[in-house]
Amino acid sequence: MSDIPTKLEGAKIYIQKLPVTFEFAHQLFGIVENNRNHILPWLDWALPEMTAKAEDEYNFALFADEDWAAGKRFEFAIFKQGTKELLGGICLIRYGNKRDKKGEIGYWLKKEATGNGYMQEAISLIEKFAYDLGYERLVIRNDVDNIPSKRVAEKSGYTFEGIERHGHYDRKNDKFVDINVFSKLRDEI
Ligand SMILES: CC(C)(COP(=O)(O)OP(=O)(O)OC[C@H]1O[C@@H](n2cnc3c(N)ncnc32)[C@H](O)[C@@H]1OP(=O)(O)O)[C@@H](O)C(=O)NCCC(=O)NCCS
């Protein structure tokens, strides 16, 4: 997978394959530490027992690097354009085997970076990336109570398909939650 781009440029942000460096791991961990309350209602990986120290972020980048090489998952960091300020992350996860060409987009921003349209731009960049890889169908899934994420999917032109009942096990609250399913097809990108 060395022929595929590792950096995509937008007007307000750029996205870059997760760097496998201690410097980046520390930067990322610092943001997670300061944003647990913002991220945790929706994403289990922000649980203190799952992301406890900078080393966990380093290992995450290392695993992401292996998945990238296998074409299974493409993890990007989101940076403010023209700077090295880390804003959040976005990923494309392939469903099924290589021939399926279907995948899911996952994302997050640190709290202070929200409200600027950064995520819509990051989604459009990762869509282009997926399109160039030949993907046919992209999905965004979010908790039915996650209004900002739902709005992002709608504003990015995704079609609401329905609710996946008990589609996610919420580890911190030990209960299943309902999930919105949004999709976009290749000829809609
Ligand atoms: C989801 C996320 C990336 C959205 O960030 P963003 O694109 O900057 O979104 P905004 O802050 O601009 O909010 C999007 C919309 O939701 C609205 N909104 C935000 N909080 C809201 C709330 N509590 N109630 C109702 N509406 C709300 C905003 O007004 C905005 O509406 P508009 O599009 O009509 O102007 C960001 O909130 C985030 O990272 N959250 C934590 C992690 C997460 O939830 N990831 C997604 C998991 S599926």
The ligand as an SDF file (V2000), in Angstrom:
LIG
                    3D

 48 50  0  0  0  0  0  0  0  0999 V2000
  -18.9050   14.9610   16.0190 C   0  0  0  0  0  0  0  0  0  0  0  0
  -17.9430   16.1060   15.9190 C   0  0  0  0  0  0  0  0  0  0  0  0
  -16.7420   15.7410   15.0500 C   0  0  0  0  0  0  0  0  0  0  0  0
  -18.6810   17.2870   15.2720 C   0  0  0  0  0  0  0  0  0  0  0  0
  -17.8460   18.4020   15.2470 O   0  0  0  0  0  0  0  0  0  0  0  0
  -18.1820   19.6300   14.2700 P   0  0  0  0  0  0  0  0  0  0  0  0
  -18.2420   19.1420   12.8830 O   0  0  0  0  0  0  0  0  0  0  0  0
  -17.2300   20.7210   14.5260 O   0  0  0  0  0  0  0  0  0  0  0  0
  -19.6640   19.9500   14.6970 O   0  0  0  0  0  0  0  0  0  0  0  0
  -20.3340   21.2880   15.2610 P   0  0  0  0  0  0  0  0  0  0  0  0
  -19.8020   21.6160   16.6110 O   0  0  0  0  0  0  0  0  0  0  0  0
  -20.2180   22.3140   14.1880 O   0  0  0  0  0  0  0  0  0  0  0  0
  -21.8460   20.7810   15.4450 O   0  0  0  0  0  0  0  0  0  0  0  0
  -22.5760   20.2450   14.3670 C   0  0  0  0  0  0  0  0  0  0  0  0
  -24.0180   20.6660   14.5070 C   0  0  0  0  0  0  0  0  0  0  0  0
  -24.5720   20.1100   15.6930 O   0  0  0  0  0  0  0  0  0  0  0  0
  -25.1490   21.1500   16.4760 C   0  0  0  0  0  0  0  0  0  0  0  0
  -24.9560   20.8080   17.8850 N   0  0  0  0  0  0  0  0  0  0  0  0
  -23.8060   20.7220   18.5720 C   0  0  0  0  0  0  0  0  0  0  0  0
  -24.0530   20.3480   19.8520 N   0  0  0  0  0  0  0  0  0  0  0  0
  -25.4010   20.1950   19.9570 C   0  0  0  0  0  0  0  0  0  0  0  0
  -26.2700   19.8260   20.9980 C   0  0  0  0  0  0  0  0  0  0  0  0
  -25.8100   19.5090   22.2080 N   0  0  0  0  0  0  0  0  0  0  0  0
  -27.6020   19.7810   20.7450 N   0  0  0  0  0  0  0  0  0  0  0  0
  -28.0700   20.0780   19.5300 C   0  0  0  0  0  0  0  0  0  0  0  0
  -27.2910   20.4300   18.4890 N   0  0  0  0  0  0  0  0  0  0  0  0
  -25.9740   20.4930   18.7020 C   0  0  0  0  0  0  0  0  0  0  0  0
  -24.3790   22.4040   16.0870 C   0  0  0  0  0  0  0  0  0  0  0  0
  -25.1480   23.5760   16.3360 O   0  0  0  0  0  0  0  0  0  0  0  0
  -24.2100   22.1840   14.6080 C   0  0  0  0  0  0  0  0  0  0  0  0
  -25.4400   22.4540   13.9550 O   0  0  0  0  0  0  0  0  0  0  0  0
  -25.5100   23.0900   12.4790 P   0  0  0  0  0  0  0  0  0  0  0  0
  -24.7680   22.1300   11.6240 O   0  0  0  0  0  0  0  0  0  0  0  0
  -26.9370   23.1280   12.1880 O   0  0  0  0  0  0  0  0  0  0  0  0
  -24.8350   24.4090   12.5820 O   0  0  0  0  0  0  0  0  0  0  0  0
  -17.4420   16.5830   17.3270 C   0  0  0  0  0  0  0  0  0  0  0  0
  -18.5440   17.0520   18.0560 O   0  0  0  0  0  0  0  0  0  0  0  0
  -16.7690   15.4670   18.1040 C   0  0  0  0  0  0  0  0  0  0  0  0
  -15.6230   15.1500   17.8440 O   0  0  0  0  0  0  0  0  0  0  0  0
  -17.4460   14.8960   19.1040 N   0  0  0  0  0  0  0  0  0  0  0  0
  -16.8880   13.8930   20.0050 C   0  0  0  0  0  0  0  0  0  0  0  0
  -16.5320   12.5750   19.3140 C   0  0  0  0  0  0  0  0  0  0  0  0
  -17.6490   12.0830   18.4410 C   0  0  0  0  0  0  0  0  0  0  0  0
  -18.8090   12.1870   18.7780 O   0  0  0  0  0  0  0  0  0  0  0  0
  -17.2670   11.4860   17.3030 N   0  0  0  0  0  0  0  0  0  0  0  0
  -18.2230   10.8990   16.3950 C   0  0  0  0  0  0  0  0  0  0  0  0
  -18.5970    9.5080   16.8300 C   0  0  0  0  0  0  0  0  0  0  0  0
  -19.7610    8.8040   15.7050 S   0  0  0  0  0  0  0  0  0  0  0  0
  1  2  1  0
  2  3  1  0
  2  4  1  0
  2 36  1  0
  4  5  1  0
  5  6  1  0
  6  7  2  0
  6  8  1  0
  6  9  1  0
  9 10  1  0
 10 11  2  0
 10 12  1  0
 10 13  1  0
 13 14  1  0
 14 15  1  0
 15 16  1  0
 15 30  1  0
 16 17  1  0
 17 18  1  0
 17 28  1  0
 18 19  1  0
 18 27  1  0
 19 20  2  0
 20 21  1  0
 21 22  1  0
 21 27  2  0
 22 23  1  0
 22 24  2  0
 24 25  1  0
 25 26  2  0
 26 27  1  0
 28 29  1  0
 28 30  1  0
 30 31  1  0
 31 32  1  0
 32 33  2  0
 32 34  1  0
 32 35  1  0
 36 37  1  0
 36 38  1  0
 38 39  2  0
 38 40  1  0
 40 41  1  0
 41 42  1  0
 42 43  1  0
 43 44  2  0
 43 45  1  0
 45 46  1  0
 46 47  1  0
 47 48  1  0
M  END
$$$$
